[in-house]
Amino acid sequence: MTESDVAVVGFAQAPNVRATRGTTNGVEMLVPVFEELLDGTGLSKGDIGFWCSGSSDYLAGRAFSFIAAIDAIGAFPPINESHVEMDAAWALYEAWVKIRTGEVDTALVYGFGKSSAGELRRTLAMQLDPYFVAPLWPDSVAVAGLQARLGLESGLFGEEQMARVAARSRADARHNPSAQVSGEVRVADLLDRPYVADPLRAHDCAPITDGASAVLLASSDRARELRERPAWITGLEHRVESAQLGGRDLTASPSTSDASRAAGAVGVEVAELHAPFSHQELLLRAAIGLDDSVRINPSGGALCGNPMFAAGLSRIGEAACRVWSGEAGKVLAHATSGPALQQNLVCVMEG
């Protein structure tokens, strides 16, 4: 077995929108994303050694929806393919391992989600404990509200800090053509708005989003051929915590701390954090140990567009773009899955 360095050399995403008219298997969203990604690197589908996707049959409302999504790739040439039933950032982990072992030299990772097809809050309740919690159908926003309330009452942050996160995210998203929500807004105006799940207001919660994204990985030799300044993955780790909401401290994220420490998240200049709620960005910053010198979510982050099962992968792509442009030498991307930051992945990249 050989071991190769791996770099992110390509990234493309569909516009983050409230609803699309396409089917739940994501084909209509994925076709232009694949085309943009391959055109940008000069590769054809036959040049890709491994394909790996992230999505959810629960969200799509059909069994084996990821098989139907392969229609976006085409019937020929034959492909080497795999899938994970969660955010595609974890599919990227599988593809990273595939290249590291020397089995392939390129991998295309993609994720997609059509949240508008059903009632997202109810669908996400299916990931909770199936015996004691899921039968109560607590929605995802209410669970996040419990987490935010615990943070407020423990003095970790205040509602004004949460509003500042939302305002900064929307302002940064003005420069992201794929963002769903953007614009200048005053913190005081945000604090005047009503609660949707006390203490969360609408701006504290990621919008319901349809979208898809794709990332291209390459081994050391291929990466230098495809990108002048590849974003080399120098650390990639993920950890998981208890699914029992009462079995862990919701005001901390030890899985994020452990993953970031193992990935070497020291000295990063830019961090793309997958925080579907404003208070979760504050918890993640503390867990990773990011100070005010680190630029957080220059893309606007998940608060400005949160396509399920693609938003975490998009954080990796967005962070890699900062390396390609020379804007940053070392960046961090984070992805989360499950209720209240249950599972967390950290990817560190360098130029």
Wavefront OBJ file of the C-alpha trace (Angstrom):
o trace
v 0.000 0.000 0.000
v 1.271 3.440 -0.907
v 0.302 6.656 0.819
v -0.234 9.857 -1.150
v -0.782 13.462 -0.220
v -4.244 14.657 -1.233
v -5.398 18.107 -2.302
v -8.677 19.821 -3.115
v -8.374 20.995 -6.721
v -11.965 21.762 -7.743
v -15.246 23.035 -6.311
v -18.659 23.891 -7.725
v -22.080 24.410 -6.215
v -25.652 24.996 -7.280
v -27.368 28.235 -6.262
v -28.831 27.963 -2.761
v -32.557 28.523 -3.191
v -35.728 28.093 -1.138
v -37.203 25.581 -3.575
v -36.436 23.969 -6.906
v -38.836 22.378 -9.340
v -36.633 19.321 -9.855
v -37.032 15.825 -8.468
v -35.803 14.780 -5.022
v -32.946 12.685 -6.444
v -30.990 15.860 -7.220
v -30.268 15.073 -10.886
v -31.384 18.471 -12.178
v -29.155 20.258 -9.657
v -26.169 17.974 -10.122
v -25.832 17.997 -13.917
v -24.713 21.661 -14.172
v -22.561 21.295 -11.032
v -20.646 18.369 -12.540
v -20.296 20.232 -15.817
v -18.865 23.323 -14.101
v -16.469 21.284 -11.978
v -15.110 19.183 -14.855
v -14.859 22.142 -17.233
v -12.887 24.054 -14.612
v -10.268 21.326 -14.333
v -10.232 20.109 -17.930
v -11.166 16.565 -16.923
v -13.808 14.256 -18.351
v -16.000 11.802 -16.457
v -13.728 8.999 -17.602
v -10.778 10.641 -15.816
v -12.422 10.337 -12.378
v -11.158 7.315 -10.457
v -13.787 7.319 -7.700
v -17.176 8.951 -7.102
v -18.662 9.305 -3.625
v -21.899 11.013 -2.603
v -23.722 12.151 0.500
v -27.503 12.433 0.750
v -30.476 11.040 2.651
v -33.287 8.730 1.603
v -35.369 10.197 4.431
v -35.067 13.676 2.961
v -35.759 12.457 -0.570
v -38.739 10.396 0.544
v -37.639 7.382 -1.482
v -35.396 4.372 -1.007
v -31.988 4.355 -2.709
v -32.374 7.931 -3.936
v -28.594 8.139 -4.324
v -28.772 5.440 -7.018
v -31.218 7.584 -9.001
v -28.842 10.548 -8.613
v -26.197 8.646 -10.567
v -28.269 9.475 -13.663
v -26.533 12.870 -13.452
v -23.204 11.125 -14.112
v -24.453 9.019 -17.008
v -24.441 5.358 -17.967
v -21.041 5.400 -19.679
v -18.213 5.032 -18.921
v -18.668 2.646 -15.941
v -17.769 4.208 -12.595
v -16.363 3.225 -9.214
v -18.917 4.643 -6.750
v -19.889 4.775 -3.073
v -22.317 6.679 -0.830
v -22.783 7.832 2.765
v -26.146 8.575 4.367
v -25.087 11.927 5.803
v -23.426 15.181 4.801
v -21.057 14.732 1.868
v -18.143 16.002 3.984
v -18.049 12.437 5.310
v -18.107 11.160 1.719
v -15.023 13.317 1.183
v -13.379 11.512 4.097
v -14.012 8.172 2.371
v -12.635 9.512 -0.920
v -9.581 10.931 0.891
v -8.839 7.469 2.293
v -9.301 5.948 -1.173
v -6.628 8.204 -2.637
v -4.310 7.880 0.369
v -4.234 4.101 -0.074
v -3.170 4.526 -3.693
v -6.252 2.882 -5.210
v -7.114 5.958 -7.320
v -5.539 9.323 -8.094
v -8.720 11.397 -8.472
v -12.084 11.425 -6.706
v -15.221 13.487 -7.199
v -17.343 13.987 -4.081
v -20.853 15.422 -4.222
v -23.811 16.055 -1.964
v -27.378 17.127 -2.606
v -30.594 17.825 -0.775
v -34.079 19.047 -1.669
v -35.371 20.187 1.714
v -38.420 21.872 0.201
v -39.989 18.516 -0.727
v -41.245 17.847 2.796
v -41.420 19.238 6.303
v -37.748 19.506 7.226
v -38.217 19.979 10.962
v -40.259 16.775 11.129
v -37.894 14.821 8.890
v -34.882 15.674 11.045
v -36.653 14.260 14.103
v -35.991 10.838 12.573
v -32.299 11.118 13.496
v -33.099 11.295 17.202
v -33.224 8.360 19.633
v -35.899 6.067 18.122
v -37.278 4.841 21.462
v -37.502 7.800 23.809
v -37.142 11.006 21.764
v -38.179 10.575 18.119
v -41.739 9.422 19.015
v -42.258 12.846 20.632
v -41.382 14.515 17.271
v -39.304 17.394 18.670
v -38.335 19.522 15.687
v -34.755 20.541 14.913
v -35.303 24.233 15.654
v -36.779 23.465 19.079
v -33.808 21.227 19.938
v -31.416 24.002 18.880
v -33.458 26.419 20.986
v -32.841 24.258 24.052
v -29.117 24.352 23.309
v -29.149 28.146 22.859
v -31.091 28.631 26.100
v -28.523 26.566 28.021
v -25.731 28.681 26.549
v -27.447 31.922 27.469
v -28.222 30.871 31.026
v -24.662 29.641 31.575
v -23.302 33.026 30.454
v -21.350 31.695 27.460
v -22.890 34.262 25.106
v -25.765 36.723 24.815
v -28.514 37.374 22.307
v -26.631 40.387 20.961
v -23.627 38.178 20.143
v -25.948 35.794 18.298
v -27.406 38.683 16.326
v -23.927 39.944 15.452
v -23.110 36.533 13.961
v -26.221 36.706 11.778
v -25.541 40.295 10.682
v -21.918 39.588 9.786
v -22.878 36.433 7.886
v -25.437 38.256 5.765
v -23.027 41.072 5.026
v -20.313 38.640 3.902
v -22.787 36.676 1.787
v -23.241 39.697 -0.479
v -20.048 38.579 -2.217
v -21.245 34.990 -2.631
v -23.385 34.575 -5.779
v -24.648 31.203 -4.524
v -25.982 32.563 -1.213
v -29.684 32.357 -0.498
v -29.789 35.173 2.073
v -27.593 38.291 2.091
v -27.607 42.015 2.766
v -26.770 44.684 5.303
v -28.822 44.604 8.495
v -28.509 46.359 11.849
v -28.042 44.250 14.981
v -30.609 46.371 16.832
v -33.197 45.669 14.140
v -32.577 41.944 14.387
v -33.074 42.000 18.148
v -36.458 43.686 17.686
v -37.802 40.750 15.701
v -40.011 38.053 17.289
v -38.862 34.653 18.475
v -39.575 31.507 16.471
v -38.306 29.136 19.193
v -37.244 31.190 22.221
v -34.440 32.320 22.308
v -34.023 31.816 18.554
v -35.297 34.346 16.032
v -35.614 33.691 12.303
v -32.169 35.159 11.567
v -30.609 32.786 14.111
v -31.715 29.791 12.032
v -30.436 28.616 8.664
v -33.015 28.933 5.886
v -34.616 25.879 4.306
v -32.511 25.350 1.207
v -32.397 23.224 -1.928
v -28.898 22.810 -3.281
v -25.925 20.666 -4.209
v -22.152 20.922 -4.294
v -19.182 18.929 -5.530
v -15.470 18.826 -4.696
v -12.633 17.269 -6.692
v -9.729 15.599 -4.879
v -6.439 14.550 -6.451
v -3.257 12.790 -5.407
v 0.000 14.698 -5.147
v 1.158 14.249 -8.743
v -2.250 14.847 -10.302
v -2.997 17.836 -8.086
v 0.002 19.760 -9.381
v -1.169 19.127 -12.937
v -4.691 20.369 -12.254
v -4.175 23.378 -9.989
v -1.326 25.886 -9.740
v -1.846 26.252 -5.992
v -3.642 23.149 -4.663
v -5.260 23.178 -1.234
v -3.367 20.331 0.439
v -5.296 18.434 3.107
v -2.876 18.338 6.050
v -5.417 17.121 8.615
v -8.833 15.458 8.397
v -10.593 13.994 11.428
v -14.136 13.392 12.661
v -15.637 12.471 16.022
v -19.093 11.605 17.374
v -20.891 12.162 20.661
v -23.871 10.513 22.324
v -27.195 10.605 20.504
v -28.860 11.098 23.888
v -29.444 14.827 24.293
v -29.384 14.424 28.070
v -26.211 12.385 27.944
v -23.884 15.237 26.963
v -23.213 18.879 27.714
v -24.995 20.801 24.958
v -23.017 23.967 25.749
v -19.726 22.380 24.670
v -18.545 20.369 21.672
v -15.777 17.994 22.768
v -16.028 16.072 19.485
v -15.136 19.271 17.607
v -12.300 20.008 20.032
v -10.883 16.507 19.636
v -11.214 16.517 15.840
v -9.622 19.944 15.458
v -6.749 19.025 17.747
v -6.096 15.820 15.795
v -6.317 17.688 12.473
v -3.745 20.287 13.537
v -6.041 23.307 13.639
v -3.410 25.750 14.877
v -2.529 28.932 13.042
v -5.436 28.920 10.608
v -6.296 32.233 8.964
v -9.787 31.443 7.641
v -12.409 29.067 9.046
v -15.585 27.934 7.314
v -17.813 26.624 10.109
v -20.964 24.608 9.422
v -23.215 26.305 11.989
v -26.926 26.075 11.079
v -27.752 28.271 14.092
v -26.040 31.484 15.179
v -25.198 30.284 18.698
v -23.543 27.168 17.266
v -20.900 29.303 15.553
v -20.029 30.724 18.973
v -19.810 27.232 20.478
v -17.661 25.994 17.595
v -15.265 28.932 17.810
v -14.707 28.152 21.484
v -14.343 24.414 20.854
v -11.692 24.902 18.152
v -9.993 27.808 19.928
v -10.404 30.413 17.178
v -9.602 33.971 18.205
v -10.635 37.271 16.613
v -7.713 37.149 14.167
v -9.370 34.278 12.252
v -11.841 35.259 9.564
v -15.025 33.248 10.062
v -17.331 32.195 7.215
v -16.386 34.731 4.526
v -18.895 32.920 2.281
v -21.749 33.745 4.660
v -21.899 30.195 5.997
v -24.905 27.978 6.555
v -26.973 30.879 7.952
v -27.117 32.212 4.387
v -27.776 28.900 2.641
v -27.982 25.431 4.166
v -28.549 22.692 1.566
v -28.937 19.532 3.609
v -26.167 16.966 3.039
v -24.150 19.434 0.944
v -23.558 22.391 3.297
v -20.672 20.703 5.132
v -18.978 19.747 1.863
v -19.450 23.336 0.669
v -17.525 24.564 3.696
v -14.533 22.526 2.495
v -14.878 23.891 -1.032
v -15.276 27.474 0.142
v -12.218 27.214 2.401
v -10.157 25.680 -0.407
v -11.013 28.644 -2.640
v -9.199 30.941 -0.167
v -6.046 28.870 -0.603
v -6.268 28.793 -4.405
v -6.601 32.570 -4.551
v -3.636 33.098 -2.240
v -5.861 34.897 0.258
v -4.842 32.449 3.001
v -2.035 29.985 3.586
v -3.811 27.753 6.095
v -7.577 27.272 6.389
v -10.046 25.165 8.315
v -13.373 23.714 7.246
v -15.908 22.174 9.604
v -18.989 20.031 9.005
v -21.637 18.838 11.421
v -24.349 16.217 11.372
v -27.018 15.181 13.839
v -28.864 17.237 16.495
v -27.113 19.979 18.470
v -23.622 19.410 16.997
v -23.604 15.670 17.675
v -21.102 14.647 14.969
v -18.300 16.911 13.764
v -15.612 16.793 11.094
v -12.635 19.133 10.748
v -10.533 19.498 7.609
v -7.334 21.590 7.617
v -5.821 22.665 4.297
v -2.655 24.538 3.379
v -1.240 26.174 0.275
l 1 2 3 4 5 6 7 8 9 10 11 12 13 14 15 16 17 18 19 20 21 22 23 24 25 26 27 28 29 30 31 32 33 34 35 36 37 38 39 40 41 42 43 44 45 46 47 48 49 50 51 52 53 54 55 56 57 58 59 60 61 62 63 64 65 66 67 68 69 70 71 72 73 74 75 76 77 78 79 80 81 82 83 84 85 86 87 88 89 90 91 92 93 94 95 96 97 98 99 100 101 102 103 104 105 106 107 108 109 110 111 112 113 114 115 116 117 118 119 120 121 122 123 124 125 126 127 128 129 130 131 132 133 134 135 136 137 138 139 140 141 142 143 144 145 146 147 148 149 150 151 152 153 154 155 156 157 158 159 160 161 162 163 164 165 166 167 168 169 170 171 172 173 174 175 176 177 178 179 180 181 182 183 184 185 186 187 188 189 190 191 192 193 194 195 196 197 198 199 200 201 202 203 204 205 206 207 208 209 210 211 212 213 214 215 216 217 218 219 220 221 222 223 224 225 226 227 228 229 230 231 232 233 234 235 236 237 238 239 240 241 242 243 244 245 246 247 248 249 250 251 252 253 254 255 256 257 258 259 260 261 262 263 264 265 266 267 268 269 270 271 272 273 274 275 276 277 278 279 280 281 282 283 284 285 286 287 288 289 290 291 292 293 294 295 296 297 298 299 300 301 302 303 304 305 306 307 308 309 310 311 312 313 314 315 316 317 318 319 320 321 322 323 324 325 326 327 328 329 330 331 332 333 334 335 336 337 338 339 340 341 342 343 344 345 346 347 348 349 350 351
